[in-house]
């Protein structure tokens, strides 16, 4: 695989979106979101998604430059109508608003409706944690996952992310799908002609499968059985039911539905430790907790105890310094997308 500098990938991807009519600020945010995922080793949400985002924009299924409408509800809450704009832009603005509300009141909650796929959820939580906020982000997703005990899918892989400021240490970051695996990883396996583990998904007839194509025709399963199912349902309520967004089977598919909008919903919470707990040195207490955990003896076969997001942070540091690896099929697709707009893909 070839290696590419993050700055060049961000510039190229943003230029492609701008050439397709996207405002520069929004193109920059969309590109930065994808590169963020690629930097942290989440290829399923990385620059490999440039093509599908572009297809939805150029087909009219996304209104990239639509205005956001915000309704304030009390001192700590707000709802945003994204107007079917780019999910990453709406989510970025909503997360910033949640932080502003938290700075004023200790906590801020912002819901979003009428949105689209927002990429890797840590793209919103990590920057807030780096500024000292406790952050939580979630989104519903098109119906691809069966709830525990159900014979047909109802929710999507509904992602969840938290990020916690940790004093002198890097923030603790969780970014996960509520399925055993993100569908993006199954799609990547399908593109590469690879098999998938038999416990990732079942086919449309309810049978376990190692064939990614059959898995994409079928549906994935929640992690942890009933526990993951319950968490996915909670996200569906907060991001879908509460916000006024579509939910369950009424959501549009990013890959399959080119005759209707997705109408996704997101939900963000930001908390300011200094406002919620004045006089308490939250950062110092986090440092103590981290040092106690890192001092624990590792279990058999493990070199050390890793904290949430630590491996991704190491990957990001390495790829920032040495370049982001891209597979041949991804490079070829990006070259073709650029050529369609007279843009050269960077070497």
C-alpha positions as CSV (number, residue, x, y, z in Angstrom):
1,X,0.0,0.0,0.0
2,X,1.1,3.5,-0.8
3,X,1.5,6.2,2.0
4,X,-0.1,9.6,1.7
5,X,0.2,12.7,3.8
6,X,-2.9,13.8,5.6
7,X,-2.7,17.4,4.5
8,X,-2.6,16.3,0.8
9,X,-5.6,13.9,1.3
10,X,-7.6,16.6,3.1
11,X,-6.9,19.2,0.4
12,X,-7.7,16.8,-2.5
13,X,-10.9,15.5,-1.0
14,X,-12.1,18.9,-0.2
15,X,-11.3,20.2,-3.7
16,X,-13.3,17.3,-5.2
17,X,-16.3,18.3,-3.1
18,X,-15.9,22.0,-3.9
19,X,-15.7,21.2,-7.6
20,X,-19.1,19.4,-7.1
21,X,-20.6,22.6,-5.7
22,X,-20.0,22.3,-2.0
23,X,-19.1,25.4,0.0
24,X,-15.4,25.4,1.0
25,X,-16.0,25.3,4.7
26,X,-18.3,22.3,4.4
27,X,-16.0,20.5,2.0
28,X,-13.1,21.0,4.4
29,X,-15.1,19.6,7.3
30,X,-16.2,16.6,5.3
31,X,-12.7,15.9,4.1
32,X,-11.2,16.3,7.6
33,X,-13.7,13.9,9.0
34,X,-12.7,11.1,6.6
35,X,-9.0,11.7,7.0
36,X,-9.5,11.7,10.8
37,X,-10.9,8.2,10.5
38,X,-8.1,7.1,8.2
39,X,-5.5,8.5,10.6
40,X,-7.0,6.5,13.5
41,X,-7.1,3.3,11.5
42,X,-10.9,3.3,10.9
43,X,-10.6,2.6,7.2
44,X,-14.3,1.8,6.9
45,X,-15.1,5.5,7.6
46,X,-12.1,7.0,6.0
47,X,-11.3,8.4,2.5
48,X,-12.7,5.3,0.9
49,X,-16.1,6.9,1.4
50,X,-15.4,9.8,-0.8
51,X,-17.2,8.3,-3.8
52,X,-20.5,7.5,-2.0
53,X,-20.7,10.9,-0.4
54,X,-20.0,12.6,-3.7
55,X,-22.6,10.4,-5.4
56,X,-25.3,11.4,-3.0
57,X,-24.4,15.1,-3.4
58,X,-24.3,15.0,-7.2
59,X,-27.5,13.0,-7.4
60,X,-29.4,15.6,-5.4
61,X,-30.0,13.3,-2.4
62,X,-28.0,15.6,-0.2
63,X,-28.3,19.4,-0.2
64,X,-24.7,20.3,0.8
65,X,-25.2,24.0,1.2
66,X,-28.6,24.0,3.0
67,X,-29.0,26.4,5.9
68,X,-29.2,25.0,9.5
69,X,-32.2,26.0,11.6
70,X,-31.7,26.0,15.4
71,X,-34.4,26.0,18.0
72,X,-33.3,26.8,21.6
73,X,-35.2,24.9,24.3
74,X,-34.3,26.2,27.7
75,X,-30.8,27.2,28.8
76,X,-29.1,23.8,28.2
77,X,-30.8,22.3,25.2
78,X,-31.3,23.0,21.5
79,X,-32.6,21.2,18.4
80,X,-31.2,21.6,14.9
81,X,-32.9,21.0,11.6
82,X,-30.0,20.1,9.3
83,X,-32.1,20.7,6.1
84,X,-30.6,17.5,4.5
85,X,-27.1,19.0,4.4
86,X,-23.8,17.2,4.9
87,X,-24.0,15.2,8.1
88,X,-20.4,16.1,9.1
89,X,-21.1,19.8,8.9
90,X,-24.4,19.6,10.8
91,X,-22.8,17.4,13.5
92,X,-19.8,19.6,13.8
93,X,-21.9,22.7,14.4
94,X,-24.2,20.8,16.8
95,X,-21.2,19.6,18.9
96,X,-19.8,23.1,19.1
97,X,-23.2,24.4,20.2
98,X,-23.4,21.7,22.9
99,X,-20.0,22.9,24.2
100,X,-21.1,26.5,24.3
101,X,-24.2,25.6,26.3
102,X,-22.1,23.5,28.7
103,X,-19.7,26.4,29.2
104,X,-22.7,28.5,30.3
105,X,-24.7,26.0,32.3
106,X,-22.5,23.0,33.0
107,X,-24.1,20.8,30.5
108,X,-25.3,21.2,26.9
109,X,-27.5,18.8,24.9
110,X,-28.2,19.3,21.1
111,X,-30.3,17.1,18.9
112,X,-30.2,17.1,15.1
113,X,-32.8,15.9,12.6
114,X,-32.9,15.9,8.8
115,X,-29.3,14.9,8.5
116,X,-27.1,12.4,6.7
117,X,-24.3,10.0,7.6
118,X,-21.9,11.8,9.9
119,X,-18.8,9.6,9.7
120,X,-16.7,8.7,12.7
121,X,-18.3,9.9,15.9
122,X,-15.0,10.6,17.6
123,X,-14.4,13.4,15.1
124,X,-16.8,15.4,17.3
125,X,-16.0,14.1,20.8
126,X,-12.2,14.1,20.7
127,X,-11.8,17.9,19.9
128,X,-14.2,18.7,22.8
129,X,-12.3,16.5,25.2
130,X,-9.1,18.2,24.1
131,X,-10.7,21.5,25.2
132,X,-11.6,20.1,28.6
133,X,-15.2,18.9,28.0
134,X,-16.7,15.5,28.7
135,X,-18.4,14.7,25.3
136,X,-20.9,12.2,24.1
137,X,-22.1,11.7,20.5
138,X,-24.5,9.2,18.9
139,X,-26.5,8.8,15.7
140,X,-29.1,6.4,14.4
141,X,-28.4,4.6,11.1
142,X,-30.4,2.9,8.3
143,X,-32.1,-0.4,9.3
144,X,-29.4,-3.1,9.0
145,X,-29.4,-4.8,12.5
146,X,-31.8,-7.1,14.2
147,X,-32.6,-6.3,17.8
148,X,-32.2,-9.2,20.3
149,X,-34.7,-11.9,19.6
150,X,-36.2,-10.3,16.4
151,X,-36.3,-12.1,13.1
152,X,-36.0,-8.9,11.0
153,X,-33.8,-5.8,11.4
154,X,-35.2,-2.6,13.0
155,X,-32.2,-0.4,14.0
156,X,-29.0,0.4,12.3
157,X,-25.4,-0.1,13.7
158,X,-26.1,3.1,15.7
159,X,-22.7,4.5,16.6
160,X,-21.7,5.8,20.0
161,X,-18.6,7.8,21.1
162,X,-17.5,9.4,24.3
163,X,-14.3,11.3,25.0
164,X,-13.0,12.2,28.5
165,X,-10.4,14.9,29.2
166,X,-7.6,13.4,31.2
167,X,-5.3,16.1,32.5
168,X,-1.8,15.7,31.2
169,X,-2.7,12.5,29.4
170,X,-4.4,12.0,26.1
171,X,-8.2,11.9,26.3
172,X,-9.9,8.6,26.8
173,X,-12.0,7.9,23.6
174,X,-14.6,5.3,22.7
175,X,-15.9,5.2,19.2
176,X,-18.0,2.1,18.4
177,X,-20.9,0.7,16.5
178,X,-23.5,-1.2,18.5
179,X,-23.2,-4.1,16.1
180,X,-20.5,-6.7,16.4
181,X,-18.8,-5.0,13.5
182,X,-19.5,-1.8,11.4
183,X,-21.1,-2.5,8.0
184,X,-18.3,-0.4,6.5
185,X,-15.9,-3.2,7.4
186,X,-18.1,-5.8,5.7
187,X,-18.3,-3.5,2.6
188,X,-14.5,-3.2,2.6
189,X,-14.2,-7.0,2.7
190,X,-16.7,-7.3,-0.2
191,X,-14.7,-4.8,-2.3
192,X,-11.5,-6.7,-1.6
193,X,-13.0,-10.1,-2.2
194,X,-12.3,-11.4,1.3
195,X,-14.4,-13.6,3.6
196,X,-15.7,-12.3,6.9
197,X,-15.9,-14.1,10.3
198,X,-19.1,-16.2,10.6
199,X,-20.3,-14.4,13.7
200,X,-20.4,-10.9,12.1
201,X,-23.7,-11.1,10.2
202,X,-26.5,-13.3,8.9
203,X,-27.9,-13.5,5.4
204,X,-31.4,-12.5,4.5
205,X,-32.7,-15.9,5.5
206,X,-31.2,-15.6,9.0
207,X,-28.2,-18.0,8.5
208,X,-24.7,-17.2,9.6
209,X,-22.4,-16.3,6.6
210,X,-18.8,-15.7,5.7
211,X,-19.8,-14.1,2.4
212,X,-19.7,-10.3,2.7
213,X,-22.1,-9.9,-0.2
214,X,-24.7,-12.1,1.5
215,X,-24.0,-10.3,4.7
216,X,-24.8,-6.9,3.0
217,X,-28.0,-8.4,1.7
218,X,-28.8,-9.6,5.2
219,X,-28.1,-7.8,8.5
220,X,-25.6,-7.6,11.2
221,X,-26.0,-8.6,14.9
222,X,-25.7,-6.5,18.0
223,X,-22.5,-6.8,20.1
224,X,-23.1,-8.5,23.5
225,X,-26.5,-9.9,22.5
226,X,-29.3,-8.3,24.5
227,X,-26.9,-5.7,26.1
228,X,-25.8,-4.2,22.7
229,X,-29.4,-4.4,21.5
230,X,-30.6,-2.3,24.4
231,X,-27.9,0.3,23.8
232,X,-28.8,0.5,20.1
233,X,-32.4,1.0,21.0
234,X,-31.5,3.8,23.4
235,X,-29.6,5.6,20.7
236,X,-32.5,5.2,18.3
237,X,-34.7,6.9,20.8
238,X,-32.3,9.8,21.6
239,X,-31.2,10.4,18.0
240,X,-34.4,9.5,16.2
241,X,-37.5,9.6,18.3
242,X,-36.5,12.6,20.5
243,X,-35.1,14.8,17.8
244,X,-38.0,14.4,15.3
245,X,-35.7,12.6,12.8
246,X,-36.8,9.5,11.0
247,X,-36.2,6.2,12.9
248,X,-36.4,2.5,12.3
249,X,-37.3,1.4,8.7
250,X,-38.3,4.9,7.7
251,X,-34.6,5.9,7.4
252,X,-33.1,6.1,4.0
253,X,-30.0,4.0,3.0
254,X,-26.9,5.9,2.0
255,X,-25.9,3.2,-0.5
256,X,-29.3,1.9,-1.8
257,X,-31.8,4.7,-1.7
258,X,-31.3,7.3,-4.4
259,X,-35.0,8.3,-4.5
260,X,-35.3,9.6,-0.9
261,X,-33.4,11.5,1.8
262,X,-31.8,9.7,4.7
263,X,-33.3,11.9,7.4
264,X,-30.9,10.7,10.1
265,X,-30.8,12.1,13.6
266,X,-27.8,12.7,15.9
267,X,-27.5,13.6,19.6
268,X,-24.7,15.4,21.4
269,X,-24.0,16.0,25.1
270,X,-21.1,18.1,26.4
271,X,-20.4,18.7,30.1
272,X,-17.9,21.2,31.6
273,X,-16.4,19.6,34.7
274,X,-15.3,23.0,36.1
275,X,-18.9,24.2,36.0
276,X,-20.5,21.0,37.2
277,X,-18.0,20.4,40.0
278,X,-16.4,23.7,40.9
279,X,-13.4,23.4,43.2
280,X,-12.8,19.7,42.1
281,X,-9.6,19.1,40.1
282,X,-11.2,16.7,37.6
283,X,-8.0,16.6,35.4
284,X,-5.8,15.6,38.4
285,X,-8.3,12.9,39.5
286,X,-8.3,11.5,35.9
287,X,-4.5,11.4,36.0
288,X,-4.6,9.4,39.2
289,X,-7.1,6.9,37.8
290,X,-5.1,6.4,34.6
291,X,-1.9,5.9,36.5
292,X,-3.6,3.3,38.7
293,X,-5.0,1.4,35.7
294,X,-1.7,1.5,33.8
295,X,0.0,0.1,36.9
296,X,-2.2,-3.0,36.8
297,X,-0.5,-6.2,35.7
298,X,-1.5,-7.3,32.1
299,X,-3.3,-10.5,31.6
300,X,-1.7,-13.4,29.8
301,X,-0.5,-12.7,26.3
302,X,-0.8,-8.9,26.7
303,X,2.1,-6.5,26.9
304,X,0.3,-3.8,28.8
305,X,-3.2,-2.5,29.7
306,X,-4.5,-0.2,27.0
307,X,-7.1,2.5,27.7
308,X,-10.0,3.4,25.4
309,X,-8.6,5.2,22.3
310,X,-5.0,4.6,23.2
311,X,-4.2,2.3,20.3
312,X,-6.0,4.7,17.9
313,X,-4.0,7.6,19.2
314,X,-0.8,5.7,18.6
315,X,-1.9,4.9,15.0
316,X,-2.8,8.5,14.4
317,X,0.6,9.7,15.6
318,X,2.4,7.2,13.3
319,X,0.3,8.0,10.3
320,X,0.6,11.7,10.9
321,X,4.3,11.4,10.8
322,X,4.8,8.7,8.2
323,X,1.6,8.8,6.0
324,X,-1.7,7.1,5.7
325,X,-1.7,3.8,3.9
326,X,-4.3,3.4,1.1
327,X,-5.1,0.2,-0.7
328,X,-4.8,0.1,-4.5
329,X,-8.6,0.1,-5.2
330,X,-9.1,3.2,-3.0
331,X,-6.3,5.0,-4.7
332,X,-7.7,4.1,-8.1
333,X,-11.2,5.3,-7.2
334,X,-9.9,8.6,-5.9
335,X,-7.8,9.1,-9.0
336,X,-10.9,8.6,-11.1
337,X,-13.0,10.9,-9.0
338,X,-10.4,13.6,-9.3
339,X,-10.0,13.2,-13.0
340,X,-13.7,13.7,-13.5
341,X,-13.2,17.2,-12.2
342,X,-9.8,17.9,-13.7
343,X,-8.0,17.3,-10.4
344,X,-4.8,15.3,-10.0
345,X,-4.6,12.9,-7.1
346,X,-1.5,13.6,-5.0
347,X,1.4,11.1,-5.1
